[in-house]
Amino acid sequence: MNKNSTLVYALSTCSHCKAARKFLTECDVQFSCVEVDSLTGEERHKTIADIKKINPRCSFPTIVINDKVIVGFQANEIKEALGLETD
């Protein structure tokens, strides 16, 4: 089990977001996921503002592993950030 702090900002309908979550699960990584399109009101506005601080384009998925930000589903970057072997 990996001890990294991992947070995924995703959209519920995004295929790349689904692939990233599946990949993290297959790597046995515990992670938190925020489906931004499921949020409403102030919570949604605050979350989008938080994402824009680390990813100005506010594209999805935006994955934060410890302090490293990965934009999009980038398997090798995710593995590297988690300290796993890359291909």
N, C-alpha and C positions, 0 to 999 in steps of 0.2 A: 504494500500500500504506500502510495506516495504522500509525503508530508507537505507538499507545496500548497500555497494558498492560490486557488484557481477560481476565477470568476468569468463567466461567459455572458456577454450582452448579446441577445439574439432576437430574432423575429420568429414568431410561431410558424410562419409560412415559408421561411427561407430554407432552401435545400442545403446550402452551404452551412447554415447554422445547425441543421439536423445532422449533417455529416460530422461536424466538429464535436457535437455532443456524443455521438456514437463512438467516434474515435477516442475521446477521453474516457468513456465508459469501458471500451475494449482495452485501454491501457491501465485499467483499474485505478483511475484517478478520481478522487472525490472532488466535486466542484459544485459551485453555486451557479445557477442560471437565472438571469432576469430576462423574461420575454417582454421586451419594451412595448410591443404593440398590444399587450394585455393590460398595461398600466393605464390609469386615467388621471386626469386632473393634475394637481400639483406634483404628485409622485412621478408622473410621466415627464413633466417639464423638468423637474430636478434631475431625473435620471439621464435625460437627453443632454442637459447641460454638463453633467459629470462625464458623459461619454465624449462630448466635444472637447473637453479639456485634454483628453488623452488621444483622441482620434478626431481631429477637426472636421473630417468628411462625414463623420457619424455613420459609417458603413458597418455592415454586419456580416459575420459575427465580429465582435471586438472581444478579444480574449486577454485577460490579465492574469499572468502567472507570476506570483510574487510581485516584482515591480516591472516586469517585462510586458509590453503591450504587443499583441500580435493581431493584425487586421486581416480578416479573411481566414479561410481554412487552409493553413499552411502546416501540413503534418510534420515536416522536418523541423521547422521552427518551434512547434509545440514540443516535440520530443527533446530538442536541445534545451529549451527553457525548463523542462521537467527533469533534465539530467538523465534522459533515457538515450539508448543507442539510436543513432540515425542510420538511415539506409546508405 
